[in-house]
Amino acid sequence: MREDSIERVEWSVQYLRDLEGDHTRISAKKIADISGLSRTVLYKSHLRPLWDRTWSKSEKERQSKHDTNRQLREQKKLECF
């Protein structure tokens, strides 16, 4: 099922780019209409980076911030001892 979903999303994105141009705005609603997948499915972590380019950047920033916070907490623990 996962591979089928990935294939459908990739095909839908390519179809939209062919139809509307490379700089078209791709939304979950458009992909849902074309692919037949629900919008809820499109927001899953393995599908969203395929169609939402800004999400992958924000996800990387969030992960980086989380890692930094964890390192600071561990450092404070070590300083207390």
Backbone as CSV, one residue per row, in Angstrom:
resi,resn,N_x,N_y,N_z,CA_x,CA_y,CA_z,C_x,C_y,C_z
1,MET,0.820,-1.191,0.000,0.000,0.000,0.000,0.871,1.265,0.000
2,ARG,1.943,1.220,0.781,2.806,2.391,0.897,3.434,2.737,-0.456
3,GLU,3.925,1.727,-1.142,4.549,1.963,-2.448,3.536,2.482,-3.454
4,ASP,2.312,1.973,-3.385,1.250,2.438,-4.271,0.941,3.912,-3.999
5,SER,0.893,4.294,-2.738,0.626,5.685,-2.373,1.738,6.603,-2.869
6,ILE,2.965,6.171,-2.690,4.105,6.967,-3.152,4.046,7.153,-4.661
7,GLU,3.747,6.081,-5.360,3.654,6.137,-6.821,2.540,7.090,-7.265
8,ARG,1.395,7.026,-6.602,0.267,7.900,-6.949,0.606,9.369,-6.723
9,VAL,1.266,9.661,-5.609,1.613,11.052,-5.307,2.649,11.566,-6.308
10,GLU,3.660,10.779,-6.594,4.671,11.195,-7.568,4.045,11.434,-8.936
11,TRP,3.137,10.556,-9.338,2.473,10.714,-10.625,1.616,11.974,-10.629
12,SER,0.907,12.220,-9.549,0.041,13.398,-9.451,0.844,14.692,-9.517
13,VAL,1.969,14.717,-8.822,2.829,15.903,-8.847,3.338,16.150,-10.265
14,GLN,3.787,15.104,-10.918,4.284,15.249,-12.286,3.162,15.695,-13.223
15,TYR,1.977,15.154,-13.044,0.819,15.537,-13.865,0.507,17.026,-13.690
16,LEU,0.508,17.497,-12.444,0.235,18.914,-12.190,1.302,19.803,-12.814
17,ARG,2.550,19.389,-12.704,3.629,20.191,-13.303,3.520,20.218,-14.823
18,ASP,3.158,19.094,-15.423,2.985,19.050,-16.874,1.792,19.897,-17.305
19,LEU,0.738,19.848,-16.533,-0.505,20.544,-16.878,-0.421,22.042,-16.620
20,GLU,0.118,22.435,-15.463,0.085,23.836,-15.045,1.445,24.524,-15.075
21,GLY,2.508,23.796,-15.332,3.840,24.389,-15.379,4.655,24.034,-14.150
22,ASP,5.959,24.254,-14.251,6.883,23.888,-13.175,6.696,24.712,-11.901
23,HIS,6.195,25.910,-12.022,6.084,26.798,-10.865,4.681,26.833,-10.289
24,THR,3.902,25.826,-10.581,2.547,25.770,-10.047,2.561,25.488,-8.557
25,ARG,1.562,25.964,-7.888,1.433,25.701,-6.450,0.740,24.359,-6.264
26,ILE,1.422,23.448,-5.608,0.889,22.107,-5.408,0.305,22.033,-4.008
27,SER,-0.956,21.656,-3.930,-1.622,21.568,-2.628,-2.147,20.156,-2.408
28,ALA,-2.449,19.857,-1.163,-2.983,18.540,-0.818,-4.329,18.313,-1.502
29,LYS,-5.120,19.358,-1.620,-6.436,19.223,-2.260,-6.301,18.822,-3.729
30,LYS,-5.385,19.465,-4.432,-5.171,19.134,-5.842,-4.721,17.683,-6.001
31,ILE,-3.766,17.278,-5.171,-3.249,15.918,-5.268,-4.322,14.907,-4.885
32,ALA,-5.111,15.231,-3.871,-6.185,14.328,-3.453,-7.201,14.138,-4.573
33,ASP,-7.519,15.214,-5.269,-8.468,15.131,-6.383,-7.936,14.259,-7.516
34,ILE,-6.663,14.372,-7.797,-6.071,13.635,-8.910,-5.781,12.178,-8.540
35,SER,-5.203,11.975,-7.366,-4.725,10.632,-7.004,-5.797,9.733,-6.408
36,GLY,-6.846,10.330,-5.850,-7.866,9.522,-5.200,-7.528,9.176,-3.755
37,LEU,-6.399,9.680,-3.271,-6.010,9.474,-1.872,-6.661,10.554,-1.010
38,SER,-6.871,10.247,0.249,-7.455,11.253,1.131,-6.389,12.265,1.529
39,ARG,-6.839,13.446,1.933,-5.901,14.484,2.354,-5.159,14.053,3.612
40,THR,-5.802,13.292,4.451,-5.161,12.801,5.668,-3.949,11.945,5.324
41,VAL,-4.090,11.106,4.341,-2.990,10.236,3.919,-1.838,11.064,3.356
42,LEU,-2.153,12.123,2.657,-1.113,12.945,2.039,-0.216,13.639,3.054
43,TYR,-0.686,13.801,4.276,0.116,14.453,5.308,0.980,13.478,6.105
44,LYS,0.998,12.218,5.730,1.865,11.242,6.401,3.326,11.558,6.091
45,SER,4.192,11.174,7.007,5.600,11.580,6.915,6.323,11.044,5.684
46,HIS,5.890,9.938,5.118,6.581,9.405,3.941,6.047,9.996,2.633
47,LEU,4.899,10.671,2.680,4.331,11.255,1.461,4.498,12.773,1.379
48,ARG,4.434,13.440,2.504,4.447,14.899,2.473,5.694,15.498,1.817
49,PRO,6.884,14.976,2.061,8.058,15.573,1.388,8.012,15.454,-0.139
50,LEU,7.199,14.559,-0.664,7.117,14.387,-2.111,6.413,15.554,-2.791
51,TRP,5.493,16.208,-2.089,4.728,17.281,-2.721,4.877,18.632,-2.042
52,ASP,5.326,18.679,-0.806,5.447,19.939,-0.074,6.920,20.228,0.196
53,ARG,7.535,21.020,-0.650,8.968,21.299,-0.548,9.311,22.089,0.711
54,THR,8.433,22.955,1.171,8.730,23.761,2.354,8.660,22.929,3.626
55,TRP,7.892,21.865,3.630,7.763,21.035,4.822,9.075,20.360,5.174
56,SER,9.795,19.883,4.196,11.045,19.190,4.492,12.060,20.146,5.116
57,LYS,12.055,21.408,4.691,12.961,22.388,5.280,12.569,22.663,6.730
58,SER,11.291,22.863,6.965,10.857,23.157,8.326,11.042,21.946,9.235
59,GLU,10.904,20.759,8.702,11.118,19.541,9.484,12.582,19.431,9.894
60,LYS,13.491,19.763,8.992,14.922,19.730,9.306,15.250,20.764,10.385
61,GLU,14.647,21.952,10.287,14.880,22.987,11.291,14.352,22.539,12.655
62,ARG,13.187,21.913,12.664,12.590,21.449,13.906,13.467,20.374,14.544
63,GLN,13.947,19.443,13.735,14.830,18.385,14.239,16.113,18.977,14.805
64,SER,16.677,19.951,14.113,17.909,20.578,14.564,17.695,21.271,15.902
65,LYS,16.586,21.975,16.036,16.270,22.667,17.284,16.071,21.657,18.421
66,HIS,15.405,20.572,18.124,15.172,19.525,19.116,16.499,18.922,19.584
67,ASP,17.393,18.637,18.645,18.700,18.077,18.986,19.508,19.041,19.845
68,THR,19.451,20.318,19.518,20.174,21.325,20.294,19.639,21.396,21.713
69,ASN,18.312,21.395,21.857,17.702,21.435,23.193,18.089,20.204,24.018
70,ARG,18.110,19.063,23.394,18.485,17.834,24.095,19.939,17.904,24.561
71,GLN,20.806,18.405,23.704,22.211,18.533,24.085,22.385,19.493,25.259
72,LEU,21.639,20.577,25.264,21.725,21.538,26.363,21.242,20.926,27.677
73,ARG,20.173,20.151,27.631,19.674,19.482,28.834,20.698,18.487,29.385
74,GLU,21.316,17.721,28.490,22.325,16.758,28.920,23.539,17.468,29.514
75,GLN,23.892,18.586,28.926,25.029,19.347,29.429,24.726,19.893,30.832
76,LYS,23.521,20.387,31.059,23.130,20.890,32.381,23.128,19.777,33.411
77,LYS,22.686,18.574,33.015,22.712,17.440,33.931,24.140,17.136,34.376
78,LEU,25.053,17.147,33.422,26.440,16.844,33.730,27.071,17.920,34.617
79,GLU,26.667,19.168,34.414,27.209,20.264,35.212,26.716,20.183,36.658
80,CYS,25.535,19.654,36.870,24.986,19.549,38.228,25.739,18.528,39.063
81,PHE,26.305,17.543,38.446,27.016,16.496,39.205,28.390,16.886,39.434
